[in-house]
Amino acid sequence: MRQRGLQVLIALDQVFNTIMGNGFADETLSARAFRNSTKTNTWNNARKVIDAIFFFQKNHCEIAHKREVDRAQLPPEYRELAEKRELI
């Protein structure tokens, strides 16, 4: 049940990110804030605010971005397929 709740929160985060415009549908706001933090002060400030909200995880936005790049958010079956495709 806890895992389902976490998945729902992540899905809502992704929807909010997409509604804001120019966000990727499968990207969390935290990952987007880190990705864009070097481009504008607005995103750099957003990253700082999000990192402060998630104070219990140091560098939350950077970790979220790394998880996106590593495809860690994908279900195990999709991760396996993605890894196999990279080997080809």
Secondary structure as the mmCIF struct_conf table of DSSP 4:
data_model
#
loop_
_struct_conf.conf_type_id
_struct_conf.id
_struct_conf.beg_label_comp_id
_struct_conf.beg_label_asym_id
_struct_conf.beg_label_seq_id
_struct_conf.end_label_comp_id
_struct_conf.end_label_asym_id
_struct_conf.end_label_seq_id
HELX_RH_AL_P HELX_RH_AL_P1 ARG A 2 ILE A 19
TURN_TY1_P TURN_TY1_P1 MET A 20 MET A 20
BEND BEND1 GLY A 21 ASN A 22
TURN_TY1_P TURN_TY1_P2 ALA A 25 ASP A 26
HELX_RH_AL_P HELX_RH_AL_P2 LEU A 29 ASN A 36
TURN_TY1_P TURN_TY1_P3 SER A 37 LYS A 39
HELX_RH_AL_P HELX_RH_AL_P3 ASN A 41 ILE A 53
TURN_TY1_P TURN_TY1_P4 PHE A 54 PHE A 56
BEND BEND2 GLN A 57 GLN A 57
TURN_TY1_P TURN_TY1_P5 LYS A 58 ASN A 59
HELX_RH_AL_P HELX_RH_AL_P4 HIS A 60 VAL A 69
TURN_TY1_P TURN_TY1_P6 ASP A 70 GLN A 73
BEND BEND3 LEU A 74 LEU A 74
HELX_RH_AL_P HELX_RH_AL_P5 PRO A 76 LEU A 87
#
